[in-house]
Amino acid sequence: MIRVMLVDDQNLVRKGVRSLLELSEHIEVVAEAADGQEAVRMIPEVGPDVVLLDMRMPGMSGVDVLRRLTEDGQLPPTIILTTFDDDELVLAGIRHGARGYLLKDVSLDELVGAVQTVAAGGSIVKPAVTERLLKGLENLQTEFSSLDRPDPLTERETEILRLMAGGYSNKEIANSLGVAEGTVKNHVSNILSKMGVRDRTRAVLKAFELGFI
């Protein structure tokens, strides 16, 4: 059972997302928060497997929540809830630790699939949408630890990076390539090290920014 926490200041949105999630026998909504301050307090206490986080909230925004929990080392796998006009906030959220994002009018299959993917260690940064985000933010200062071109990736590392961009978890990548999951983890660690980033989502974004994939 995947334990999910919802964070959104709009009660109607929380209830709508909750009603969808409750249709899945593999997901349980264990808590809700109506603002950022409540989220920062409750998330470490509840310990959810996945957080669905609104970005536009009064007081403490979703980005503020991500930043605070990341600094404290208490950020669970988190999916941003957003709308079509939130490109800048989405990218900022991903840079601060979110595993991906969903539109608030998401379908049941997409919502459940995203929660399961993130809970399994994957990300949901879709290549086509990521390219749109980056094109729309060409003048926004990036926050990667290094903007230099990283050390060359091997053919297998590039292959794994492409699968990471598709949102696949280490286990799914291992099954696809016919190798051990531990082997994939080692490749992912090498990719992160070479690209000068601290997580797989940033690796995917930087790969798009540098034209690797």
N, C-alpha and C positions, 0 to 999 in steps of 0.2 A: 504493500500500500504506500503510495506517494503522498506525503503530508505537505499540503500547500497552505500558504498564508497570503491573503489579499490585502493590498494597501492602496486605497483610493478614497479621496475625500467625497466622492459622489456616491451616495448610498445606492442609487439605482444601478450604477455600473457594478458595484460590488455584488449586489443581489443577482444581477444578470449573469455575471461571470460565475458566481457560485452555483446558480441553477444549472449552468452548462456542465460544470465540473462534477456535480452530483449525479449526472447521468452516467458517469464512468465508474465502474466497480473497482477500478485500480487507483482512484484518487480520492483523498479525503481533505476537505477544507477544515483546517484545525484552528484558524484564528483570522480575525480581520482587524485592520487599523484604519482610522479615518483621517489621519494626518501623519506628517513625517516624524514629529516628536514621539508620537505613540508607537510608530513603527520601530524607531531606534531603540525604544525601551522594550518592546515586546519581542522582537525577532530573536535576540539572544536568549530570552526566557523560554520561548516556544520551541526554538530549534527546528524550524520547518525544513523539509527537503528542498522545496522550491518556493520562491517569493514572486508574486505577480505585483509589480510596482508601477503606480501612476507617476508620471513625471511632473505634471503641473498641479501642485498642491499649495495652498496658502501657507505662509510661514516657512517651514522647511520643505524644500522641493525634493523630488525624487533623486536628483543629482546629489543634493546635500546628504540624503540618506545613504546613498551608495558610498560617498566619500567618507562619511563618519564610520560606517560599519567596516569599510575596507581598512581604514586607519587602525581600527580596533581589532582587526583580524577576525571579525565575526560576521562577514557577509556570506550568506548561503547562496547557492546558485539562483540567480535572479533574472527574471524576464521583464522587460519594460512594457508597460501598456501605453499605447500612444495613438495619435491621430495623424492624418496625412500631412499636417502642417508642422510637425514637430521634428523635422530633420536634424536641426542643430542640437536639440536636447537629446535625441536618440544617440547621436555620435558621442556627445559628452558623457552620456550614461554608459555607453559601451567602454569608453576610455577609463571610466571609474569602476569597472568590474562587472557590468551586466553581461549576461551570456547571449543576449539577443533581444528581440522585441516583437510585439504583436500589435496589430491594429485592434481597436476596441470593438469593432464589428466582426471579429474573428468567428469562424465557424466552429462547431463542436469538434470536428475531426482535427482541424488545425490546432485548436487550443489543447486538446488532449495529447496530440502528437508532440507539440512543442514542450509541454510539461514533462512528458516521458523522455524526450531527447535530452533536455537539460538535466533532469534528475540522473540520467545515465552518464553524464559527463560531457555531453555534446554541446553545441551552440546552434543558434538559429539565425545566424547572420546570412541571409540569402545573397548570393553573388550579385544578381541583377539589381536588387535594392541597395546593396552596399555601393555599387558603382554609381547609382543615382545620388546617394547621400554624399559620396566623395566629390562628385561633379558639382553638386550644389554648394559645397563648402570649400571650394578651392582657395578662398582667401582667409579661411579660418586657421589660426595658428594651431598646429598640431602639438600633441603632448607626448609623443613617443620619446623614449630615452635616447634614441639615436635616429637621425634621418639619413645617415649615410647608407649607401648600399651595403647590405650585410655580406658576410662571407658566402661564397657560392654554395647552393644547396645541391646535394646529390640528386640523381634521377629519382631514387626512391623517396627522398625527403620531399621533393617537389610533388610527387604523386600523393603522398600523405597530406601535404598542405592543401592540395585541391580537394581531397576528401574532407578535411577539416572545414574548408570553406562551404562544403555542402551540409555541414551541421552534424556529421557522423561522429559517434563516440569512438573511443579507442577500441572497444570491443567490436563494434561494427566494422571499423577499418581493418582490424585483424582478421575478421571472418571474410571480408571482401578480398584481402590479399593472400589469405591462406597462411598467415604467420601467427606467432604467439602474441597475446595482448601485451606482454612485457616488452617484446621487440618494438611494438608500436609506441609504447610509452617512452622508450629510449630514443626513438626517432623524433618524437614530439619534443622531448627535452633538448635535443640537438638543434631542432628548428628554432625553438624559443631563444636558445643561447646565441645562435648565429644571427638572428634577426634583432637581438637586443630588446626583447619584450618579455613581459612576465606572465602572459597567459595566451591561450590559443586564439581567443577572440581578437586580441591586439595583433597577433601574428597574421591573421586573415586580413584585417584592415590594412596593415602595413604592406602585405603582399599585393593588395589591389592598388595601393597608393604608388608602389614602385613598379607596377606592371608585371609582377611575377606570375599572376594568374588572372 
